[in-house]
Amino acid sequence: MKDLPQSLRNEVQQHILASFILNWEAFPKNSSIGVVHTIIKKLKLQIVPRNEFVIRAGSLAEEMYFIVKGCCRVQSVEGIELAILKRGQNFGEMGLLGEDNPLRQASVVTITKCSLAVLTKRDF
């Protein structure tokens, strides 16, 4: 993709990110494409090395993540594996949607080097 012109790379990136937003189960299905593009502009891409915590249980929940590339492990406070998440999946959405408990209930650790799209509560 590095050989493509910047404008085409941006278009491909927007298409990929739009599919993540549209497939997010909490996203209203009747939203306009303008709303989707507004959210995409708010996403910040983040690269996280292998075996790093993205979220720690007990920390303040202020953002959610979409996995653009790589995979992550969701684990309980005790370190028990709860799920494996892959490209196209998201986590941390309760940080945006949940009002009751602003603290993370589980940790998320990268299994591989990951590219994540981050949406903050403030931008949401």
C-alpha atoms as one frame of an Amber mdcrd trajectory, in Angstrom:
protein
   0.000   0.000   0.000   3.030   2.278   0.444   3.352   2.470  -3.358  -0.108
   4.037  -3.709  -0.592   7.802  -3.901  -1.449   9.404  -0.537  -4.994  10.292
  -1.645  -5.727   6.672  -2.593  -4.187   5.399   0.660  -6.464   7.778   2.596
  -9.480   6.510   0.657  -8.618   2.866   1.354  -8.060   3.653   5.040 -11.429
   5.429   5.262 -13.174   2.487   3.600 -11.614   0.024   6.064 -12.450   2.174
   9.080 -16.010   2.751   7.815 -16.562  -1.011   7.691 -15.471  -1.267  11.350
 -17.876   1.488  12.400 -20.777   0.073  10.373 -20.207  -3.440  11.770 -20.055
  -2.210  15.370 -23.199  -3.651  16.973 -23.859  -0.496  19.035 -23.723   1.829
  16.014 -27.188   2.966  14.781 -27.781   1.197  11.443 -29.806   4.078   9.994
 -26.965   6.615  10.362 -25.967   8.671   7.350 -22.621   8.249   5.637 -21.801
  11.769   6.861 -22.057  10.595  10.478 -19.777   7.643   9.686 -17.174   9.935
   8.097 -17.361  12.325  11.068 -16.551   9.441  13.425 -13.749   8.212  11.152
 -12.125  11.656  11.310 -12.128  11.386  15.121 -10.348   8.006  15.153  -6.667
   8.031  16.010  -4.455   5.194  14.824  -2.178   3.631  17.414   0.471   0.922
  17.029   0.918  -1.304  20.090   3.808  -3.803  20.350   3.279  -7.487  21.089
   2.532  -8.460  24.736   1.553  -4.937  25.832  -1.494  -3.939  27.880  -3.943
  -1.782  25.943  -6.443  -1.721  28.806  -5.885  -2.623  32.455  -8.729  -3.827
  34.639  -9.631  -1.149  37.179  -8.449   1.764  35.035 -10.740   4.604  34.016
 -12.728   3.816  30.833 -12.394   6.765  28.455 -11.941   5.198  25.015 -12.758
   2.224  22.821 -10.640   0.423  20.235 -11.139  -1.149  16.800  -8.573  -3.761
  15.762  -7.253  -2.774  12.332  -4.487  -5.393  12.337  -3.359  -8.050  14.822
  -5.034  -9.819  17.727  -5.568  -9.259  21.423  -6.446 -11.305  24.482  -9.153
 -10.230  26.929  -8.349 -11.425  30.440  -9.954 -11.227  33.845  -8.422  -9.472
  36.832  -7.017 -12.878  37.798  -5.359 -13.270  34.374  -7.816 -15.877  33.039
  -8.294 -15.670  29.271 -11.860 -14.625  28.440 -11.638 -14.085  24.678  -9.356
 -13.623  21.694 -10.167 -10.622  19.494  -9.036 -10.242  15.869  -9.089  -7.778
  12.983 -12.431  -6.043  12.626 -13.476  -6.569  16.226 -13.673  -3.898  18.891
 -13.292  -3.624  22.656 -13.653  -1.076  25.412 -16.984   0.202  24.122 -18.450
   0.288  27.625 -16.080   3.195  28.206 -18.225   5.146  25.762 -21.639   3.621
  26.346 -21.659   2.709  30.018 -22.454   5.384  32.554 -22.791   3.143  35.625
 -19.202   2.033  36.141 -16.414   4.085  34.552 -13.758   1.501  35.522 -12.541
  -1.283  33.227 -13.783  -4.743  34.187 -11.105  -6.700  32.269  -7.669  -6.224
  30.758  -6.751  -6.414  27.075  -3.236  -7.471  26.065  -1.844  -7.621  22.529
  -0.889 -11.088  21.284   0.763  -9.692  18.165   1.854  -6.213  17.169  -1.466
  -4.405  16.677  -2.778  -1.446  14.743  -5.719   0.005  16.635  -8.172   2.789
  15.812  -9.041   4.637  19.027 -12.250   6.558  19.677 -12.308   8.642  22.854
 -15.382   9.272  24.972 -14.939  12.993  24.385 -14.945  12.578  20.588 -17.868
  10.142  20.693
